Amino acid sequence: MKKAFVFILTLYFNVVLAQQKTIITTDIKNFWEAYDQIKGTKDSATQLSIIQNSYIDKATPGLTALMQVRNYTSQGFVDAINRYPNYWYSIRTNTLKADEYAQQIEKAIKSLNQLYPLKPAKIYFSIGALRTGGTTLADKVLIGAEISMADDQTNTEELQKDFPHLVSFFKTRPIDGLIFTNVHEYVHTQQKTTIGNTLLTQVVLEGVAELLAEKALKIPSPNPQIAFGKANDAKIKAAFEKEMFSSSVANWLYNSPNNEFKMRDLGYYVGYAICEKFYNLSKDKKAAIKEMIELDYNKEEDLIAFVEKSKYFQKPLLVYKEAFEKSRPEVVGIKEFENNSQNVKTNVKTVTLYFSQPMNVNSRGFDYGPTGEKNVLMVQRVIGFSEDKKSFSYEIKLEPNRHYQSVVTERFRNENGIPLRAYLINFKTAE
C-alpha cells in the first residue's frame, strides 16, 4: 500500500511538472494593452501611470528580470513608445505570434535535453525598449520580442539615429532564427556563468551556446557571423589573437558592423570555431558536450586548457597573453606633480595624464582607489585629449591636508581598442 501511495504521488508530481509552462508570453499581451491606452492620451503623467499599472505591475518574473538586467524604467518605455510610432506599428503583428512559436521551441528544448540533461529553466517573451533581443538571468531566458521577432519589413526609419545597428540587423530577419536564438539562450541557463572576465572567456561562452543550438536543431546557425567567419577565418583569427586576453569585448561582441570586417559580433564566430574544433576532435561527443557546458569559464587555467585542446590557435595561449600585455598602453606620467607625492600644493587646478600610445578619444573612465570613496579625486570638468591623443586633461579641486586617490581604469583604450593598464593616482596635499 505504501509503495502504491509513493508511486501515485510521484506520478502526480510528474504530471504537475509536465503541465507547467516552459514558455511564458503574457507580457506581450499586457504591453499592447498598455500601448493602446498610452496612444489614447497625450498627458505624460497619465502615460507613466498606464505603463506602470498595465504593464510593469503585471510583469512576469521574466519582465522583472529583463528590466533589471537592461535597466528599463517606466519613463524609458513611454519615451520609446512616443519616439518610434511607425516602428511599433510595424512590429506588433510579429510579436503577437509568440504563442505560435512556443510549441516549436518546446520541441527544440527537448532535442537539447537529449544531448545533455538540462536543469529546469523558463523562457519569457516580453517587450523591452530596444536594448536586447535575448539574454539570461539565472534560470530565466529573457527574450526581447521587439528585436528578436523583427524582420526586413519592420520599419526602421525612426531607429536610424538612436539604434543604427538595428537597421542592418532587422534586414537579416531575426524572426527566422527565433527558435535557434531560444535554444542558444537556454544553453546559457545551464552554464556556470554568462559573464566572462576576458574577451576569450566571453566568446567561448557564446560559442558553446551557438554550437549546441546547431547540434540540437541539426541545422546550421542562421547567424551571418558564422558563415562569414568560416569564409574569412585566417584574417579574423589573426585580429582576435591580439585581443583575446583583453577585458574589453567592444570590438568583437554586442557591437556594430563599423569595424575592419564590416560584420558585427564576430566573437560569436571565434567562440563557435573553437568549440566546433574541440567537438570534432573529441571521440566521446556526449562527454565533450558535458565538458563544454560545465566548464569553469572564469578559471583561467581551465579555460586555457579547454581552448588548447581545440587546437584552434597555432601557438600556446600564454604566448598570446604575453604579447597582449606588452601591447597595452600605459600612463607614463602626470604633468602637474609626481605621483605618490606627499606635499602637493592646493593651487594645482588640473591633472594632465601622459600616455605611452595615442588613445581612443571616445573611451575613458575613473574609479575609486583602494581607500574608497572618501579619498576619491573628483573630476570637476573634462578638458579632453590633446591633438596627438597622447595626453588627457581635466580640472580638479584640492583641499589641504588630504589624501587623494583615483584609478585611471581600463576603460581608457588605445586607438585599436586595447585597454590601458590600470593606473593609481595617489598623493597627499600640503597642510
N, C-alpha and C positions, 0 to 999 in steps of 0.2 A: 504493500500500500504506500509506504514511504517513498519507494523508488518511483512508483507511478505518479505521485504528487510532484516529486522533483522533475520528472520528465515533462509533466503538464506545465509546470512553472517555467521551465526552460523554453518550451515551445511558445508559451505566451510572450516571453520577453523577446524571442526571436521575431515573432510576428510584429510586435510593437516597434522593434528596431527597423524592420523591413518597411513599415508604414511611415517612418519618419522621413521627411523630405530632405534630400541632399541639396537640392537647388531651390532657392527662395527668390521669388521675383516681385513680391508685393510692394517693394519700394517704388518700382516703376509706375504702377497704377497710382500710388499716392502722389508721386511727383506731378503727373499730368493733371490730376485733380487740383493740386495746388497751383499749377501753372495757369490753368484756365481761370481760376479765381483771381490770380495776380494780374492777368491781362485785362480783367474787367474793372480795374481801378488804377488811378494814377497817383493815389496817395501813398507816399513812401512808407509811412508808419503802418498803414494797413497791409501793404505788401509784405513787410517784415513779419507782421503778426500771422499772416496767412502761411508763409513758408515755414514758420516755426510750428504753428498749430497743426497744419495739414500734412506736413512732410517730416520735419525733424522730430517732433514729439511722437510721431507714429513709426519712427525708424525701427527697422530690424537691427539685430546686433551687427549685421554686415554694414549697413549705412553708418551706424555709430562708429564702427571701426574705420570705415573709409574716411569719414570726417576727421577722425583723429590722425590718421597717417598722412593725409593731404591738407590738413589744416583748413578744411572747409568751414565756412560760417554762414549764418543766415543772410548776412549782408552780401557775402560773396555769391550766394545762389541768386539773390534778387538782382544783383548787378549783371550777372551772366544772362539771366532771362531777359532783362531790358536791353542789353547791349547787342544781342545777336538774334533778333526775332526771326529772320529768314532761315538761319541755321536751325533753330529749334523746330520750326515748321517742317523742315526737310528731313529731320532725323526721327520725328515722332513715330511714324509708321514702323520703321525698323525696330525701334526699341520695344514696341508692343508685340513683337514676335518672340520675345524671350521664352515664353512658355512652349512655343513650338520647338525651340532648340533644346529644351530641358531633357526630353526623352533621349535624344541623340547623345547628349553629354553624359547622362546617367550610364548609357551603354558603353561609352568610351572609358569612363572611370572603372567599370567592371573589367574592361580589357587591360587597363593599367594594373588592376589588382591581381591579374593572372601573372604579371611579371614580378610583382613584389607585394607582399601582404600589407595593405595600407592601413594606417591609423585613420579613424573617422575624422572627416572634415566636412564643412559645408561650403557651398558656393552661393554667394549673394549677388544678384543683379541689382544694381542701384543706378541712380543718375547723379553724377557729380558735376563739378564746374570746370571740366575740361583739363584736368591735371593728371589723369591716369586712365588708361583703358583697362588695366588689370594689375593687381598687386595682391599681397597676402599679409595677414597678421595672425600669428599663431595658427590655429586650426581653421581659419577662415580664408576662402578665396574671395576677393573683392573685385567685382567686375564693374567698371565704369561704362555702362551701356552707351552713353552718349558719344564715346570714342570707339569702343570695340565693335559696335554694331553699325558703324558708318560705312558708306560705300562711295563709288565715284559719282553718284547722283546727289550726294549730300552737299548742300550749299555752303561754300567756304569763303564767300566774298567778304563777309564781316570778320572772319577769323584771321585774315592775312596779316594784319598788323600785330595782334596780340599772340597768335599761335601759328606762325608761318610754317612750322614743322608739320602741323596737322593737314595743311593743304596738300602736300605731297603724300602724306600717309594715307589720307582718305582715298586718293587715286588708286591705291593698291587694294581697295575693297577689303578692309579688315573683317567685315562681317563674314566673308567667305572662309576665314580662318578661325572663326569663333570657337568651334569645338576643339580645335588644336590649342588655341590660347587657354581654354579652360583646363585641358589636361596638363599643359605646361605649368600653369599656376598651381594646380593641385599637387604636382610633384614638389613644389616649394613648401607645401604644408608638411611634407614628410622629412624635409632636411633639417639638420641641426640648427641652421641659421639661414637667413636670407640676406644678411648684411656682411659683406666681406671687408676685411681691413686693408686689402690691396686690390689693385686692378686685376691681377691674376686670379685672386680668390673669387672676385665677383663674376668674372667671365666663366669660371668653372661652375659656379653655382647656376648660372643661366644655361650653360652648355649641357649640364646634366638634365635639366628640365626639358630642353629642346630635343635632345636625343631620345629621351624616354617617351616623350609625346609621339615622336616618329615611330618608335618601336611598338607602342600600344595601339596606335591607329593604323600602322602598316602603310603609311603614306609619307612622301617627302614633306619636309617642312614647307608651309606656304609662305614663310617669311623671306623676302627677297634677299636679305643679307646672306642667307646660306648658299643659294645658287651663285650669287655674286662672289662670295668668298672662295668657293671652290674654283671659280674661273680666274681668281687673282690671288691665290694662296701665298705665293712666294713674296710678293710685294707687301701684302698685309702682314705676314709673319715678320718680315724684316722691320717694319714700322713698330709692330707690337713689342718686339723684343727689347726695344729701347725704353719702354714704359711699363713693362709688366709688374714691376715692384713698386710702382707709384701708388700713393694713397688716393690719387685723383683718377676718376673714371671718365672725366669730361670729354676726352677725345674719342671714346670707344663705346660708351653705353649711355642710353637715355639722352642722346644728343641729336642735333640736326644734321642734314647732309652737307653742311658747309665745312667740309674737310678735304684733304687731298684726294680722297677716293670718291667724293660726291655720293656717299652712301651712309645713311645713319646706322647707328647701333651695330657696328662691325664686331664689337666684342662678343656678341651672340655667336657669330661665326667662329671666332677663335676658340671660345669655350666648347662649342659643338665639335669642332675639328679635333680638339684634344680628347674629348670624351669618345668620339667615334673611333679614333685610333686605338684608344685603350680597350674599348669594347671589342673591336675587330681582332686585336691581338690576344684577347682572353679566351682560353679554351672553355672555361665554365661561364657561360653567359649569365646564368642566374646569380652566381657569385659576383660577377662583375657589376651587375645592376645593384646588388646589395651594397657593394663597396662604394659605388658612386653616391648612392643616397645617404649612406650612413657615415660618409667621410667627415672628419672633424676639420672643416674647411679653414677655420681661422687658426689652426695649429700648424704653423709654417712647415715644420718638418714632415708632417703627414701630407700636406698639400703638395710639397715639392716631390715627395716620394711617389705620389699618385701621378703627377704630371710627367715625372721621369719615366714611369712605366709605359706611358703612351708613346714615347719616342717621337713626339711631335717636333720638338726643338732639337737642333743638331748638337748643341753644346750643353754641358751641365748647367742647371739653372743658376747655381751660385756664381757662375761666370757672368751671366747677365745681371745679376744683382750687384756685383762689384762694379760693373761698368755703369749701371744706373746711378749708384751712389756717387761715382766720380763725375757724372754729368750734371748733378744738381747745382743750381745757383746758390750762392751764399751771401749773407750780409758781411761785407768786409770792413765796415767801419761806420762811425757816426760823426758827422761834421762838427757839431757844436760842443761835444765833450767826449772824453774817453769812457767807454763802457766800464761799469763797475767802480766808477769814481765815488769817493766818499764825501766830496765837498763841492758839488755842482752849484753854481750861483743861481739864485731865483730869477734873475733878469733874463735867463735863457727863454726865448719865446717860441722857438721852433726846434724840431728834430728833423734832420736830413739823413736818411739811410743810404749808404752806398752798396750797390750790388756787384757781384762778380760778372754778371751777364746782363744783357738787355732783357727787360721784363715785359710781361703782358700787362698793358696799362689798364685792362678791364678786370683784373683779378687781384684782390688783396684781402687781408684780414688780420685782426689782432685778437689776443685773448689775455686772460689773467695770467700772472706769473705764479710761481709755487706758493707764494704767501697769500694768494687770493685777492678778492675784490677790494679789500681795504687798502691795498697798496697800488692799485692799478693806475697806470699813466694814461689818463683820458685824452683822446683826440678831440681838440676843440674845433678845429676846422682843417679840412683836407686842402692842401695846396696842389699836390699832384706829382706826377712824374716829370723828370727832366726831358729835354728833347731827345737825348740819346737813350732814354729809358733805363738808365743805369743808376738813377737815384730817385728817391721819393721823399717828399717833404710834407710836414703837417704842423699845425700850431698846437702848443701846449700851454698850460698854466701851472706854475710851480709854487709851492708853499715852503717856507723854511723848515728845516729840521724834519724832513720827511723821507721815508724810504719808498722809492717808486720802482715798479716792475711792469713790464709788458712783454708778451710773447709775439714776435713777428711770425705769423703762422705759415703753414704750407699752402694756405690759400693764395699767397703770393706765388706766382709761377712765371717761368721764363717764356719766351715767345713760342716755344714748341710745346708748352703745357707741362713741362717738368717742374714739380713743386720744389719750393725753396727748402733748404734745411732750416728747421725752426730755430729762431734766434731769440735769446732772452735779453731784453734791455733791462739793466739792473743798476741803480745808482741811488745815492743819498744826496740831499741838498744841504747846503750850509745853514748854520743857525742864523 
